[in-house]
């Protein structure tokens, strides 16, 4: 019995020794790896109460026993993070024309000068007064005549002969817009109109750019596709057209789209670029903000040819002694738009004529003479100057007819332009073509 008690005491003693040795071994390992031993108090350790709400980096700075090689955990800032803005649904709306850029200044392309003639301090003078004209010459059957020379042309401004400084039949890039009436009155023609638009766009050549606008009332003049040379984008825009109700505002649509064409300039070429606007409508203006005299005064300041396809057959023909019929008013407006700008008006009797009309517009845009004259009247008083181009008839039996814009507005001297009256357009939807 005594022997058993001694054996148990020896086992107990050995257990204590083994535990002590294990504890020393663990302490040695912890010291070697810079790890604190659980439950042990290191000499010099700060025993002040700890704040649980301090960031881990602050607690480590206050605790010299903290592991020197461990990287403090990154903490979240106490401030509420700014939420990521959600995309604006209006971003998906077709781009709009936006605020008007500064009035364009016509810059004539300077003639090349030999390098040896240019000395330091020399003054180069460039004539910026040249008036550019796009002239289309046809016979009585409306067939183009493309074999004329500069000496075959004469230009008159207010009846006074003008010196021609530039002449060319060279084909230049075209920047043109297509404004399509999508009001209810064109419901039955819309698909054919879209096909005609595709015919015109498919004729685009390198350097040509087109933009597309749909219009109904003054608050629904929308850019479907801004200027681009990408045919796929233009075709998709045409396919996306749809009819919508509203009071047609043709004058407003032409005013804004012609202005956009006139002000558009590419940054990678000169300003020798033909500008045109193709309008497809029934011609009946019902509720425009601008008046006709304001529209044509604006067009005389621009060099934009307007081609109009007018579906006027469905308009009411009844009128009176004082009031013209809607059809007569529409025909007069469309004809004046074309003649004033040197363009052309078409009045199809059936939808089957649209493909040929589209081809004629393409032909007219491509077969034109470029003429620039130096006006003898240098006065810049903002007055209207009539323009006429005459062509020698030669020995041919077919009469030659020159077509160009009917006049221009002489620019005013810097600082002499009167302040235009303030106008306010009706409220516009997002994506609408607007001007203050």
MIFIMI-818648 format. One line per 10 residues: number of its first residue (from 1); their letters; for each residue y, z, x of N, C-alpha, C, O. Coordinates in steps of 0.2 Angstrom, whole numbers. Each point is the difference from the previous one (the first is absolute). Layout:
! residues N
NUM) a) Y,Z,X,Y,Z,X,Y,Z,X,Y,Z,X  ...
***
This chain:
! residues 436
1) xxxxxxxxxx) -6,0,4,6,0,-4,6,0,4,5,-4,-1  -5,8,6,6,1,5,1,-7,4,5,-2,1  -11,-1,0,0,-6,4,3,-6,-4,4,-4,2  -5,4,-9,3,-5,-4,7,1,-1,4,-5,0  -1,11,0,7,2,0,3,-3,6,6,-3,0  -9,4,6,3,-2,6,0,-8,0,5,-3,2  -10,0,-4,0,-7,-1,6,-3,-4,3,-5,2  -2,8,-8,5,-2,-4,7,1,3,4,-4,-1  -3,10,5,6,1,3,1,-5,5,6,-3,1  -11,1,3,1,-5,5,2,-7,-3,4,-4,3
11) xxxxxxxxxx) -7,2,-9,1,-6,-3,8,0,-2,3,-5,0  -1,11,-3,7,0,-2,5,-1,6,5,-3,-1  -7,7,6,4,-1,6,0,-7,3,6,-3,1  -11,0,-1,0,-7,2,4,-5,-5,3,-4,2  -4,6,-8,4,-4,-5,8,0,1,4,-4,0  -2,11,2,7,1,1,2,-4,6,5,-3,1  -9,3,4,1,-3,7,1,-8,-1,4,-3,2  -9,1,-6,0,-8,-2,6,-1,-3,3,-6,1  -1,10,-6,6,-2,-4,6,0,4,5,-4,-1  -5,9,6,6,1,4,1,-6,5,5,-3,1
21) xxxxxxxxxx) -11,1,1,0,-6,5,2,-6,-4,3,-5,2  -5,4,-9,1,-6,-4,8,0,-1,3,-5,0  0,11,-1,7,1,-1,4,-2,6,5,-4,-1  -7,6,7,3,-2,6,0,-8,1,4,-3,2  -10,1,-3,-1,-8,0,5,-4,-4,3,-4,2  -3,6,-8,4,-3,-5,8,1,2,4,-5,0  -2,11,3,6,1,2,2,-5,6,6,-2,0  -11,2,4,1,-5,6,1,-7,-2,4,-3,3  -8,1,-8,0,-7,-2,7,-1,-3,3,-5,1  -1,10,-6,7,-1,-3,5,0,5,5,-4,-1
31) xxxxxxxxxx) -5,8,6,5,0,5,1,-7,4,5,-3,1  -11,0,0,-1,-6,4,3,-6,-4,3,-4,3  -3,5,-10,2,-6,-4,6,2,-4,2,-4,-4  2,9,6,6,2,-3,0,1,-7,4,-1,-4  -10,4,2,-1,1,-8,0,8,-1,-3,3,4  7,-1,-9,0,7,-1,-7,3,-3,-3,-4,-4  1,9,6,-6,3,-3,1,3,-6,5,4,-1  -9,-5,-4,1,2,-7,0,8,0,-5,3,3  10,0,-6,0,7,0,3,4,6,1,6,-1  0,-10,6,3,3,6,7,0,1,3,-5,-3
41) xxxxxxxxxx) 0,10,5,8,0,1,1,-1,7,-2,4,5  6,-9,-3,2,-2,7,6,4,2,4,2,-4  -4,0,10,5,5,3,7,-4,-1,0,-6,2  5,9,-4,7,-3,-1,0,-4,-6,6,-3,-1  -11,3,-4,1,-4,-6,5,3,-4,0,6,-1  4,-10,-2,5,3,-5,-3,2,-7,-3,-5,-3  3,11,2,-3,3,-6,4,0,-6,-1,4,-5  8,-7,5,4,0,-5,-3,-3,-6,-4,-5,0  6,7,-7,-2,-4,-6,2,-7,1,5,-2,1  -10,-2,-4,1,-7,0,2,-2,-7,-2,2,-5
51) xxxxxxxxxx) 6,-8,5,2,-2,-7,-4,-6,-1,-1,-5,4  -3,5,-10,-4,-5,-1,3,-7,-3,-3,-5,0  10,6,-1,3,-6,-3,3,-4,6,4,-5,-1  -4,7,7,3,-4,6,-5,-6,1,-6,0,-1  10,-5,3,-5,-6,2,-4,2,6,2,4,4  -7,-8,-3,-5,2,5,3,-1,7,-2,4,4  7,-9,-3,3,0,6,4,6,2,0,2,6  3,1,-11,4,6,1,-4,6,2,1,3,5  -7,-3,-9,-4,6,2,-3,-1,7,-1,5,3  -1,-11,-1,-2,-1,7,5,2,5,-2,3,5
61) xxxxxxxxxx) 8,-4,-6,5,2,4,1,7,1,1,3,5  -2,1,-11,0,7,0,-6,4,3,0,6,2  -5,-10,-1,-7,3,2,-2,-3,7,-2,-5,0  3,9,5,-1,-3,7,-7,-1,1,-2,-3,5  -3,6,-9,-7,-1,1,-2,-7,-4,-6,-2,1  11,-1,-4,-2,-6,-3,-3,-5,5,2,0,6  -7,-4,-8,-3,-5,4,5,-5,3,4,-3,-3  -3,3,10,5,-4,3,-1,-7,0,5,-4,0  -11,2,-1,-2,-8,0,0,-2,-7,0,-6,-1  0,10,-4,-1,-3,-7,7,-2,-3,5,3,2
71) xxxxxxxxxx) -6,-9,-5,6,-3,-3,2,3,-7,-5,0,-4  11,2,3,1,3,-7,-1,-5,-5,2,-6,1  -5,8,-7,0,-4,-6,6,-3,-2,5,4,-1  -5,-10,-1,7,-3,-3,1,3,-7,-5,0,-4  11,2,3,1,3,-7,4,-5,-4,4,-4,3  -4,5,-9,4,-4,-5,7,2,0,0,6,-1  5,-10,0,6,3,-1,1,3,-7,-3,-2,-4  7,7,4,1,4,-6,4,-5,-5,-1,1,-6  5,-6,8,4,-4,-5,-5,-4,-3,-5,-3,3  7,1,-9,-5,-5,-4,1,-7,2,6,-2,1
81) xxxxxxxxxx) -11,-1,1,1,-7,3,3,-5,-5,-1,1,-6  5,-5,8,3,-5,-4,-5,-5,-3,-4,-3,4  4,2,-10,-6,-4,-3,2,-7,2,6,-2,0  -11,-2,1,0,-7,1,3,-4,-6,-4,1,-5  9,-5,5,3,-3,-6,-5,-5,-2,-3,-4,3  2,4,-10,-4,-5,-3,3,-7,0,6,0,-1  -10,-5,1,3,-7,0,4,-1,-6,-3,1,-6  9,-4,6,4,-2,-6,-3,-6,-3,-1,-5,3  -1,5,-9,-3,-5,-4,5,-7,0,-3,-5,0  9,7,1,5,-6,0,-1,-4,7,2,-6,0
91) xxxxxxxxxx) -6,9,5,-1,-4,6,-4,-6,-2,0,-5,4  -4,5,-9,-5,-6,-2,4,-5,-3,-3,-5,-2  9,6,0,4,-5,-4,2,-5,5,2,1,6  -1,-7,-9,2,-6,5,7,2,3,4,3,-3  -3,-5,9,6,1,4,6,-3,-4,-1,-5,-3  7,8,3,6,-2,-3,5,-3,5,-1,2,6  6,-5,-9,5,-3,5,4,5,3,3,-1,6  -2,7,-9,4,5,3,7,-1,0,3,-5,-4  1,9,8,7,-1,0,2,-7,4,-4,-2,4  9,-1,-6,2,-6,3,2,1,7,4,4,2
101) xxxxxxxxxx) -6,-9,3,2,1,7,7,-3,0,3,-3,-4  0,4,10,7,-2,1,0,-8,-1,-5,-3,1  11,1,-3,1,-8,-2,-2,-4,6,2,2,6  -6,-7,-6,-3,-4,5,6,-4,3,5,-2,-3  -5,1,10,5,-4,3,-4,-6,3,-4,1,4  6,-7,-6,-3,-6,3,2,-1,7,6,0,2  -11,0,2,1,-1,7,-3,-7,2,-6,-1,0  10,-3,2,-2,-7,2,-4,0,7,2,4,4  -7,-8,-3,-4,0,6,5,-3,5,1,-6,0  0,10,6,4,-3,5,-3,-6,4,-6,0,1
111) xxxxxxxxxx) 10,-5,1,-3,-5,4,-2,2,7,4,4,3  -9,-6,0,-2,2,6,5,-2,5,2,-6,0  0,11,5,5,-2,5,-4,1,7,-3,5,1  4,-10,3,-3,0,7,2,7,3,6,2,0  -11,1,4,2,6,3,5,0,5,4,4,1  -3,-10,3,5,-1,5,7,0,-3,4,2,4  -3,-3,-10,6,0,-3,2,7,-3,6,0,-2  -10,5,2,2,6,-2,1,5,6,-4,1,4  10,1,-3,2,4,5,2,7,-3,1,1,-6  -1,4,10,1,7,-2,8,0,-2,4,-2,3
121) xxxxxxxxxx) -4,5,-9,7,0,-3,2,-6,-4,5,0,-4  -10,-5,3,1,-6,-4,0,2,-7,-4,5,-2  8,-8,-2,0,1,-8,-4,-6,-3,2,-5,0  -7,7,-4,-4,-5,-4,2,0,-7,0,6,-3  2,-11,0,2,0,-7,-5,-4,-4,-2,-5,2  0,8,-7,-5,-2,-5,3,-1,-7,3,5,-2  -4,-11,0,3,-1,-7,-4,3,-5,-5,-3,-2  8,8,-2,-4,3,-5,3,-2,-7,-2,3,-5  6,-8,5,3,-2,-6,-4,-6,-4,2,-2,-5  -7,0,9,-4,-6,-3,-3,2,-7,-2,6,-1
131) xxxxxxxxxx) 2,-11,-3,-2,1,-7,-7,-4,-1,0,-6,1  -6,10,-1,-6,-3,-1,-2,-3,-7,2,3,-5  -5,-9,5,-2,-3,-6,-7,-2,0,-2,-3,5  -2,4,-10,-6,-3,-1,0,-6,-5,2,1,-6  -3,-7,8,2,-6,-4,-7,-4,-1,-4,-1,4  3,0,-10,-6,-3,-3,2,-7,-2,5,-1,-4  -8,-5,6,3,-6,-1,-6,-4,-4,-6,0,2  7,-2,-8,-5,-3,-4,2,-7,-3,6,-2,0  -10,-2,-3,2,-6,-3,0,1,-8,-1,6,-2  2,-11,-2,0,1,-7,-6,3,-3,0,3,-5
141) xxxxxxxxxx) -6,-4,8,-6,2,-2,-2,7,3,-6,2,-1  11,1,4,-1,7,2,-5,0,6,-3,5,2  3,-11,2,-5,0,6,5,2,6,5,-3,0  -8,7,4,4,2,6,1,-6,5,-4,-4,1  10,4,2,2,-5,5,1,3,7,4,5,1  -8,-6,4,-1,4,6,2,-4,6,-2,3,6  5,-9,-6,1,-4,6,7,-1,1,2,-5,3  3,10,-5,7,-1,1,2,3,7,-3,5,3  9,-7,-1,3,2,6,6,4,-1,3,0,-6  0,3,11,6,4,-1,6,-4,-2,4,2,-5
151) xxxxxxxxxx) -4,-8,7,6,-4,-2,-1,-3,-7,5,-3,-2  -10,4,-1,-1,-2,-7,3,6,-5,1,-2,-6  1,7,9,3,6,-4,7,1,1,3,-1,5  0,3,-11,7,2,0,1,6,-4,-3,1,-5  7,4,8,0,7,-4,8,0,-1,4,-1,4  -3,4,-11,7,1,-2,0,7,-2,-4,3,-4  10,1,5,1,6,-2,7,0,-4,5,-2,3  -5,3,-9,6,-1,-4,3,-7,0,6,-1,0  -11,-4,1,2,-6,1,2,-3,6,2,-6,1  -2,11,4,3,-2,7,-6,-1,5,-5,4,0
161) xxxxxxxxxx) 4,-10,3,-5,-1,5,-1,5,5,5,3,3  -11,-1,-2,-2,6,5,-4,-3,6,-4,-4,-1  5,6,7,-3,-2,6,-7,3,0,-1,6,0  -5,-10,1,-6,3,0,-2,2,7,0,-4,5  -2,10,-4,-1,3,7,-8,0,1,-2,0,6  -2,0,-11,-7,1,1,-4,-4,-5,2,0,-6  -7,-4,8,-4,-4,-5,-7,1,3,-2,-1,6  -3,1,-11,-7,1,2,-4,-1,-6,2,2,-6  -8,-6,7,-5,0,-6,-6,4,3,-6,0,-3  7,4,8,-5,4,2,-3,5,-5,4,3,-4
171) xxxxxxxxxx) -10,-2,4,-3,5,-5,1,7,3,-3,2,5  6,3,-9,1,6,2,-4,5,-5,-1,-2,-5  0,8,8,-3,5,-5,4,2,-6,6,-1,0  -10,3,-5,4,1,-7,-2,7,-2,-5,3,0  11,0,-2,-1,7,-3,2,-1,-7,6,-1,-2  -11,2,-3,2,-1,-7,-3,6,-4,-5,3,2  8,-2,-7,-3,5,-5,-2,-3,-6,1,-6,-2  -6,9,-2,-2,-3,-6,0,6,-6,-3,5,1  8,-7,-5,1,5,-6,-3,-2,-6,2,-6,-3  -6,10,0,-4,-3,-6,1,5,-6,0,6,1
181) xxxxxxxxxx) 2,-9,-6,2,3,-6,-7,2,-3,-4,-4,-2  3,11,1,-7,2,-3,2,4,-7,-4,4,-2  9,-7,-1,1,3,-7,-5,-3,-5,-3,-5,2  3,8,-8,-5,-3,-5,1,-7,-2,-5,-3,-2  11,0,3,1,-7,-1,-4,-5,4,-1,-5,-2  -1,8,8,-5,-5,4,-7,2,0,-4,-1,5  2,5,-10,-7,2,0,-5,-6,0,-5,1,4  6,-6,-8,-5,-5,0,0,-5,6,-4,-3,2  10,4,2,0,-5,6,-1,4,7,-1,-3,5  0,10,-5,-1,4,6,-5,-3,5,1,0,6
191) xxxxxxxxxx) -7,-1,-9,-6,-2,4,2,-7,4,-1,0,6  4,-4,-10,2,-7,3,5,1,5,1,-3,6  4,8,-7,6,1,5,-3,3,6,2,-2,6  -7,7,-6,-3,3,5,-4,-6,5,1,0,6  -4,-5,-9,-3,-5,3,5,-4,4,-1,-2,6  7,0,-10,5,-4,4,3,4,6,1,-3,5  0,10,-6,2,4,5,-5,-1,6,3,0,6  -9,0,-7,-5,0,6,0,-7,3,-1,0,6  3,-5,-10,0,-7,3,6,0,5,-1,-3,6  7,6,-8,6,0,5,-2,4,6,2,-2,5
201) xxxxxxxxxx) -5,8,-6,-1,5,6,-5,-3,4,0,1,6  -5,-5,-8,-5,-3,4,3,-5,4,-3,-3,5  9,0,-6,3,-5,4,4,3,6,3,-3,4  -2,10,-4,4,3,5,-3,-2,7,-6,-1,1  11,0,4,-2,-2,7,2,6,4,3,5,-2  -5,-6,9,2,5,5,7,2,0,4,-5,0  -2,11,-1,7,3,0,2,1,-7,6,3,0  -9,-6,-5,3,1,-7,-2,7,-2,-5,3,2  10,0,-6,-1,6,-3,2,0,-7,4,-3,-2  -8,7,-2,1,0,-8,0,7,-2,-3,4,2
211) xxxxxxxxxx) 7,-3,-7,0,7,-4,0,-2,-7,2,-5,-3  -5,10,-1,-2,-1,-7,3,6,-4,-1,5,1  4,-7,-7,4,4,-4,-2,-1,-8,-1,-6,-1  -1,11,-2,-1,-1,-8,6,3,-3,3,5,2  -1,-8,-8,6,3,-3,-1,-1,-7,-3,-4,-3  6,9,-1,1,0,-7,7,2,-2,4,-4,0  -3,10,-1,7,3,-1,3,2,6,-3,0,5  9,3,-6,4,2,6,-3,5,4,0,1,6  -4,4,-10,-3,5,4,-7,-1,2,-4,4,2  2,-11,-3,-7,-2,2,0,-6,4,-3,-5,-1
221) xxxxxxxxxx) 7,5,7,0,-5,5,-3,3,6,3,3,4  -9,-5,-3,-4,4,5,-3,-5,5,-2,-6,-1  3,8,7,-3,-4,6,-8,2,0,-2,5,1  -2,-10,-2,-7,0,0,-3,0,7,-4,3,2  8,-8,2,-2,0,7,6,-3,4,3,-5,-2  -1,9,7,6,-2,4,-2,-5,5,-5,-2,0  10,-1,3,-1,-5,5,-6,1,4,0,5,4  -4,-10,-4,-6,0,5,-2,-8,1,1,-4,-5  -5,3,10,-3,-6,1,-8,0,-1,-3,-5,0  1,11,-3,-7,1,-1,-2,-3,-7,3,3,-5
231) xxxxxxxxxx) -6,-8,5,-2,-3,-7,-4,4,-4,1,0,-6  -6,4,9,-4,4,-4,4,5,-4,-2,2,-6  7,1,9,4,5,-3,4,-3,-6,0,3,-5  2,-9,6,4,-3,-5,-5,-2,-6,2,0,-6  -8,-3,8,-4,-1,-6,-2,6,-4,-1,-1,-6  -1,6,9,-1,6,-3,6,3,-5,-1,2,-5  7,-3,8,6,2,-4,0,-5,-6,2,3,-6  -3,-9,6,0,-5,-5,-6,2,-6,2,0,-6  -7,2,9,-6,1,-5,1,7,-3,-3,1,-6  8,3,8,1,6,-3,6,0,-5,2,5,-3
241) xxxxxxxxxx) 1,-11,2,5,0,-5,-3,1,-7,-5,-2,-2  10,5,-2,-2,1,-7,6,0,-5,5,1,2  -6,-3,-8,5,0,-5,2,7,-3,-4,4,-1  11,-4,0,2,7,-2,6,-2,-5,4,-4,1  -3,9,-6,6,-1,-4,6,2,3,1,4,4  5,-7,-7,6,1,2,5,-5,-1,-2,-6,-1  9,7,2,5,-5,-1,1,-3,6,3,3,5  -4,-10,-4,0,-3,6,7,0,3,5,-2,-3  -5,3,10,7,0,3,-1,-5,6,-1,2,6  2,-8,-8,-1,-5,5,6,0,5,-1,-1,6
251) xxxxxxxxxx) 7,2,-8,6,0,4,-1,5,6,2,-1,6  -3,7,-9,-1,6,5,-6,-2,5,1,2,6  -6,-5,-8,-6,-1,5,2,-5,5,-1,1,6  5,-7,-8,2,-5,5,5,3,4,0,-1,6  5,5,-8,5,3,4,-3,4,6,2,0,5  -7,5,-7,-3,4,5,-5,-3,5,0,1,6  -4,-6,-9,-5,-3,4,4,-5,5,-2,-1,6  7,-3,-8,3,-5,4,4,4,5,0,-2,6  3,8,-7,3,4,5,-5,2,5,2,0,6  -8,2,-8,-5,2,5,-2,-5,5,-1,1,6
261) xxxxxxxxxx) 0,-7,-9,-2,-6,4,6,-2,5,-1,-1,6  7,2,-8,6,-2,4,1,5,6,2,-2,5  -4,8,-7,1,5,6,-6,1,4,1,4,5  -7,-7,-6,-5,1,4,0,-4,6,2,-6,0  -3,9,6,-1,-3,6,-5,3,4,-2,6,0  -2,-11,3,-5,2,5,3,2,7,5,-3,2  -9,7,1,3,2,7,-3,-4,5,3,1,6  -7,-5,-7,-3,-4,6,1,-7,0,-3,-4,3  8,2,-7,2,-7,0,8,-1,-1,3,5,-2  0,-11,2,7,-1,-1,1,0,-8,-5,1,-3
271) xxxxxxxxxx) 11,-2,2,1,0,-8,0,-7,-3,2,-1,-5  -5,-3,9,-1,-7,-3,-6,0,-4,-6,-2,2  7,5,-8,-6,1,-5,2,-2,-7,6,2,-2  -10,-6,-1,2,-2,-7,-1,5,-5,-6,4,1  10,-2,-5,-1,5,-5,0,-3,-7,4,-4,-2  -9,6,-2,0,-2,-7,-3,5,-5,-3,5,3  4,-6,-9,-2,5,-5,-3,-5,-6,3,-4,-2  -10,6,0,-3,-4,-5,0,5,-6,-3,6,1  5,-8,-7,1,4,-6,-5,-3,-5,1,-6,-1  -5,10,-2,-4,-2,-6,1,4,-6,-1,6,0
281) xxxxxxxxxx) 4,-9,-5,3,4,-6,0,-5,-6,0,-6,0  1,9,-6,2,-4,-6,7,-1,0,3,-4,-4  1,7,8,8,-1,1,4,3,-5,6,0,0  -9,5,-4,4,3,-5,2,7,2,-4,4,1  11,-3,1,2,6,2,2,4,-6,5,-2,-3  -8,8,3,2,4,-6,4,7,1,4,2,-4  -5,0,10,4,7,1,1,1,8,-3,5,3  7,-9,0,1,1,7,6,4,1,5,0,-4  -5,4,10,6,4,2,6,-5,2,6,1,-2  -8,-6,7,5,-4,2,1,-6,-5,-4,-2,-4
291) xxxxxxxxxx) 10,-1,5,2,-5,-4,-1,-7,4,-1,0,6  1,-5,-10,-1,-7,4,5,-1,5,-1,-3,6  8,4,-7,5,-1,5,-1,4,6,1,-2,6  -4,8,-7,-1,4,6,-6,-2,4,0,0,6  -5,-3,-10,-6,-3,4,2,-6,4,-2,0,6  6,-4,-9,1,-7,4,6,2,5,0,-4,5  4,9,-6,4,1,6,-4,3,6,2,-1,6  -7,5,-8,-4,2,6,-4,-5,3,-1,0,6  -2,-5,-10,-4,-5,3,4,-5,4,-2,-3,5  9,2,-6,4,-4,4,1,3,7,2,-3,5
301) xxxxxxxxxx) -3,10,-4,1,3,6,-7,-1,4,0,2,6  -5,-5,-9,-7,0,4,-2,-7,1,2,-4,-4  -6,3,8,-3,-6,1,-8,0,-2,-4,0,4  3,1,-10,-7,0,-3,-1,-5,-5,4,0,-5  -8,-4,6,-2,-5,-5,-4,3,-6,-5,4,2  6,-6,-8,-4,3,-6,-3,-5,-3,3,-5,-3  -10,6,2,-4,-5,-4,-3,4,-6,-2,5,1  3,-8,-7,-2,4,-6,-5,-4,-4,1,-6,-1  -6,9,-1,-4,-3,-5,1,3,-7,-1,6,0  4,-9,-5,2,3,-6,-5,-2,-6,0,-6,-1
311) xxxxxxxxxx) -3,11,-2,-4,-1,-6,4,1,-6,0,5,-3  4,-10,1,5,1,-5,-2,-3,-7,3,1,-5  -9,-4,5,-2,-3,-6,-1,4,-6,1,-1,-6  -3,8,7,-1,4,-5,6,4,-2,-1,4,-5  7,-5,8,6,3,-3,2,-3,-6,-1,-6,-1  5,10,-3,2,-2,-6,6,-5,1,4,1,4  -5,-7,-7,5,-6,1,6,1,-5,5,-4,1  -5,8,-6,5,1,-5,6,3,3,0,5,4  6,-8,-5,6,3,2,6,-2,-5,-2,-1,-6  8,1,8,5,-1,-4,6,-3,3,-1,-2,6
321) xxxxxxxxxx) 7,1,-9,5,-3,3,3,4,5,3,-2,5  -3,9,-5,3,4,4,-6,3,5,1,0,6  -6,2,-9,-5,3,5,-6,-5,1,-3,-4,-4  2,3,11,-5,-4,2,-7,3,-1,-1,6,-1  -4,-11,0,-7,2,-1,-3,4,6,3,-2,6  -7,6,-6,-3,3,6,-3,-5,5,0,1,6  -3,-6,-9,-3,-5,4,6,-4,4,-1,-1,6  6,0,-9,6,-4,3,3,5,6,1,-3,5  0,9,-7,2,5,5,-4,0,6,2,0,6  -9,0,-7,-5,1,5,1,-6,5,0,0,6
331) xxxxxxxxxx) 0,-6,-9,0,-6,4,6,-1,4,0,-2,6  6,4,-9,6,0,4,0,5,6,2,-2,5  -5,8,-6,0,5,5,-5,-3,6,2,1,6  -7,-3,-8,-5,-2,5,3,-6,4,-1,-1,6  4,-4,-10,2,-6,4,6,2,4,0,-3,6  4,7,-8,6,2,5,-3,4,6,3,-1,5  -8,5,-6,-3,4,6,-2,-5,5,1,1,6  -4,-7,-8,-3,-5,5,6,-4,3,0,-1,6  4,-1,-10,5,-5,2,5,4,5,3,-3,5  -1,9,-7,5,4,4,-3,1,7,4,1,5
341) xxxxxxxxxx) -10,0,-4,-3,2,6,-4,-6,4,-2,1,5  2,-7,-8,-3,-5,3,-8,0,-1,-3,-3,4  1,6,-9,-7,1,-1,-2,-5,-6,2,-6,0  -7,8,-4,-2,-5,-5,-3,4,-6,-3,5,1  4,-8,-7,-2,3,-6,-6,-4,-3,0,-6,0  -5,9,-2,-6,-3,-4,-1,3,-7,1,6,-1  -2,-10,-3,-1,2,-7,-7,-3,-2,0,-5,-4  -6,8,5,-6,-3,-1,-1,0,-8,1,5,-4  -4,-10,2,-2,-1,-7,-7,3,-2,-1,2,-6  -3,-1,11,-7,3,-1,-2,3,7,3,-1,5
351) xxxxxxxxxx) -8,5,-6,-2,4,6,-3,-5,5,-1,2,6  -2,-7,-8,-3,-5,5,5,-3,5,-3,-3,5  9,4,-6,5,-3,5,1,5,5,3,-2,5  -5,8,-5,2,5,5,-3,-2,7,4,1,5  -10,-3,-4,-2,-1,7,4,-6,3,2,1,6  0,-6,-10,5,-5,3,7,3,2,3,-2,5  -1,6,-10,7,3,2,0,4,6,4,0,4  -10,4,-3,-1,4,6,0,-4,6,4,2,5  -7,-8,-5,0,-4,6,7,-3,1,2,-2,6  2,0,-11,6,-3,0,5,5,4,4,-1,4
361) xxxxxxxxxx) -5,8,-6,4,5,3,-1,1,7,4,0,4  -11,-1,-2,-2,1,7,3,-6,4,3,0,5  -3,-6,-8,2,-6,3,8,0,1,2,-1,5  2,4,-10,7,0,1,2,5,5,5,-1,4  -9,7,-3,2,5,5,-2,-3,7,4,2,5  -8,-7,-4,-2,-2,6,4,-6,2,1,-1,6  1,-3,-10,4,-6,1,7,0,-1,3,-2,-5  1,5,10,7,1,-1,3,-1,7,-3,2,5  9,-4,-5,4,-1,6,4,7,1,3,3,-5  -2,-1,11,4,5,2,7,-2,3,0,-4,5
371) xxxxxxxxxx) 5,5,-9,7,-2,3,5,6,0,-1,5,-4  5,-5,9,5,6,1,6,-4,2,1,-4,4  5,6,-8,6,-3,1,5,6,2,-1,5,-1  6,-8,5,6,5,2,5,-1,-5,4,-5,1  -2,10,-5,5,-1,-5,7,-1,3,2,4,5  2,-8,-7,6,-1,2,5,5,-3,5,2,4  -6,1,-9,4,5,-3,-3,7,2,-5,2,-2  8,1,7,-2,6,3,3,6,-3,-2,6,2  5,-7,-8,3,6,-3,-6,4,-3,-4,-2,-4  4,9,5,-5,4,-3,4,5,-5,2,5,1
381) xxxxxxxxxx) -2,-8,-7,3,3,-6,-5,1,-5,3,3,-6  -9,-4,7,-5,2,-6,0,-5,-6,-2,1,-5  5,-7,6,1,-5,-5,-7,-4,0,-3,0,5  3,-3,-11,-6,-5,-1,1,-7,3,6,-2,-1  -10,-1,5,1,-6,3,-6,-5,-3,-6,2,1  8,-7,-4,-6,-5,-3,-2,-4,6,3,-2,5  -10,1,-5,-3,-4,5,-4,-6,-3,-3,0,-6  4,-6,9,-3,-6,-2,-3,-4,6,3,-1,5  -9,-1,-6,-3,-4,6,-2,-7,-3,-3,-1,-5  6,-4,8,-1,-7,-1,-5,-3,5,0,1,6
391) xxxxxxxxxx) -4,-6,-9,-4,-4,5,1,-7,-1,1,-3,-6  -1,-1,12,1,-7,0,-6,-3,-4,-5,2,1  7,-7,-5,-6,-3,-4,-3,-6,4,-6,-1,-2  9,-1,7,-4,-5,4,-2,-6,-3,4,-2,-5  -9,-2,7,-2,-6,-3,-5,1,-6,-2,-5,-3  -1,11,2,-5,1,-4,2,0,-7,6,1,-2  -10,-4,-3,2,-1,-7,-1,7,-3,3,1,-6  -7,4,8,0,7,-3,6,4,2,1,0,6  2,3,-11,5,4,2,-2,6,3,-5,3,-2  9,0,7,-1,6,4,4,5,-4,6,0,0
401) xxxxxxxxxx) -9,6,-1,4,6,-3,-1,6,4,-6,2,1  12,1,1,-1,6,4,1,6,-4,5,0,-4  -9,5,5,1,6,-4,0,6,5,-4,1,4  9,3,-6,1,6,4,4,5,-4,2,-2,-6  0,8,9,4,5,-4,7,-3,-2,2,-4,4  1,6,-9,6,-3,-2,6,3,3,5,-3,-1  -6,9,4,6,3,4,-1,6,3,-6,2,1  11,1,2,-1,6,4,6,5,-2,6,-3,-2  -6,9,4,6,4,0,2,1,7,-4,3,5  10,-4,-3,3,1,6,0,7,2,3,4,-4
411) xxxxxxxxxx) -6,-2,10,1,8,1,7,2,1,4,-4,2  -4,11,-3,7,3,1,0,2,7,-5,2,4  12,-1,-1,1,3,6,-3,7,0,1,4,-5  -3,-1,11,-2,7,0,5,5,-2,6,-1,2  -7,5,-7,4,5,-2,4,-2,-6,4,4,-4  -4,-11,2,4,-3,-6,-4,0,-6,2,-2,-5  -9,3,5,-4,0,-6,2,6,-5,0,5,2  1,-7,-8,2,5,-5,-7,4,-1,-5,-2,1  7,9,-3,-6,4,-2,-3,-2,-6,4,0,-5  -10,-2,4,-3,-2,-6,0,6,-5,-1,6,2
421) xxxxxxxxxx) 1,-7,-8,0,5,-5,-7,3,0,-5,-3,1  5,10,-3,-6,4,0,-4,-2,-6,3,0,-6  -9,-1,7,-4,-2,-6,-6,5,0,-2,2,5  -1,-2,-11,-6,5,0,-6,-4,-4,1,-2,-6  -6,1,10,-6,-3,-4,-3,5,-4,0,6,1  -4,-9,-6,-4,5,-5,-5,3,4,-2,-2,6  0,8,-8,-5,4,3,-6,-4,2,-3,-4,-4  0,4,10,-5,-4,3,-7,4,1,1,6,1  -6,-8,-2,-7,3,1,-1,-1,8,3,-4,3  -7,9,-1,-2,0,7,-3,-7,2,-5,-2,-4
431) xxxxxx) 7,-1,9,-3,-7,2,4,-5,-3,-2,-6,1  7,7,-5,4,-5,-3,5,-3,5,2,4,5  0,-10,-5,6,-3,4,6,2,-3,2,-1,-5  2,5,9,6,3,-2,6,-2,5,-1,-1,5  7,1,-8,6,0,4,5,5,-3,0,0,-7  4,3,10,5,5,-3,5,-4,-4,5,3,-3
***
